[in-house]
Structure formats: C-alpha cells, structure tokens
Amino acid sequence: MVPRITIEPVIEHEYRVRIDDEHGDTVESEIIVAPDVLTDLGFTSADERRVVQHTAAFLIERQPVIDFPALVYLDEVAAAYDDYPEQLHHRLS
C-alpha cells in the first residue's frame, strides 16, 4: 500500500500534512511554502498545493514515515537533497 497523504491549508503558505502508511503509522507535519523559495524553484503560487503534495511524497521515498519531520521548509529540503528541484519539476510536469 502506498502511503496516503492528506493536505489541508492552515494559514497562507502553510499546510498540515497527514501521512498514513501501510504499517498503520500516522504522522502529521506542517509544510511551509515561502513564496520566494517557490519562485526560486520555478513555480508560482498556483502550484503551491501540488508542490506540498509532491514534496511530502518525495520525502516519504527517502525516509520512514515515522521519521517524517514535524516542520518542513522547502528551502531546507532543497538544501538537504540536491535532486529535489529536478524531481519536483519532473513530478509536476
């Protein structure tokens, strides 16, 4: 079973992400989308929710769901994973 990702807006540029995995583990995280980082990644505000969705999926592929961070900033993901911008563009194209 592929982990299920549920996203809901909290406030402008901030999303609560709930992830349920195949082992019954559930985590919640806040993903912060700074507008300047979104622009630096080559996306617009219209792409924001999809960027959050695919960022969560990207991270799930690289770490166990139970280890998912409680707070995620896109610029920190880009700094930690060199292939993040390229993968994000690939996923959203």
C-alpha positions as CSV (number, residue, x, y, z in Angstrom):
1,M,0.0,0.0,0.0
2,V,1.3,3.4,-0.9
3,P,1.2,5.9,2.0
4,R,-1.9,8.1,1.9
5,I,-1.2,11.9,2.0
6,T,-3.9,14.3,3.1
7,I,-3.3,18.0,2.9
8,E,-5.2,20.9,4.4
9,P,-4.4,24.6,4.4
10,V,-3.7,26.1,7.8
11,I,-2.9,29.7,7.0
12,E,-1.4,31.3,3.9
13,H,1.6,29.4,2.7
14,E,1.3,26.7,5.4
15,Y,-0.2,23.3,5.1
16,R,-0.9,20.5,7.5
17,V,0.1,17.2,6.0
18,R,-1.2,13.9,7.4
19,I,0.5,10.7,6.3
20,D,-0.9,7.2,6.9
21,D,1.4,4.4,5.9
22,E,1.0,0.7,5.2
23,H,2.2,-0.2,8.7
24,G,-0.6,1.7,10.4
25,D,1.8,4.6,11.3
26,T,0.3,8.1,11.1
27,V,2.2,11.4,11.3
28,E,1.3,15.0,10.9
29,S,3.6,17.7,9.7
30,E,3.4,21.3,8.8
31,I,4.9,22.3,5.4
32,I,5.8,25.9,5.0
33,V,6.0,27.3,1.5
34,A,7.8,30.6,1.4
35,P,6.8,32.5,-1.8
36,D,10.4,33.4,-2.6
37,V,11.5,29.8,-2.3
38,L,8.6,28.7,-4.5
39,T,9.7,31.2,-7.1
40,D,13.4,30.1,-6.8
41,L,12.2,26.6,-7.5
42,G,10.5,27.8,-10.7
43,F,6.9,27.6,-9.5
44,T,4.0,30.0,-8.9
45,S,1.5,30.3,-6.1
46,A,-1.0,28.4,-8.3
47,D,1.3,25.4,-7.9
48,E,1.7,25.7,-4.1
49,R,-0.6,22.8,-3.0
50,R,0.8,20.4,-5.6
51,V,4.3,21.3,-4.6
52,V,3.4,20.4,-1.0
53,Q,1.8,17.1,-2.1
54,H,4.9,16.1,-4.2
55,T,7.3,17.3,-1.5
56,A,5.7,15.0,1.0
57,A,5.8,12.1,-1.5
58,F,9.5,12.9,-2.2
59,L,10.4,12.8,1.5
60,I,8.4,9.6,2.1
61,E,10.5,7.9,-0.6
62,R,13.7,8.8,1.3
63,Q,12.8,8.1,4.9
64,P,10.3,6.1,7.0
65,V,7.0,7.8,7.6
66,I,7.5,7.6,11.4
67,D,10.7,9.7,11.0
68,F,8.9,12.4,8.9
69,P,9.8,15.9,10.4
70,A,7.1,17.8,12.3
71,L,8.0,21.0,10.4
72,V,9.3,21.2,6.8
73,Y,10.6,24.2,4.9
74,L,11.0,23.8,1.2
75,D,14.4,25.6,1.2
76,E,15.7,23.1,3.8
77,V,14.5,20.2,1.6
78,A,16.3,21.7,-1.4
79,A,19.5,22.1,0.7
80,A,19.4,18.6,2.0
81,Y,18.6,16.9,-1.3
82,D,20.4,18.0,-4.4
83,D,17.9,16.3,-6.7
84,Y,14.8,17.8,-5.1
85,P,14.3,20.7,-7.6
86,E,14.7,18.4,-10.6
87,Q,12.5,15.7,-9.1
88,L,9.8,18.3,-8.2
89,H,9.8,19.6,-11.8
90,H,9.6,16.0,-13.1
91,R,6.7,15.1,-10.8
92,L,4.7,18.3,-11.7
93,S,5.2,18.2,-15.5
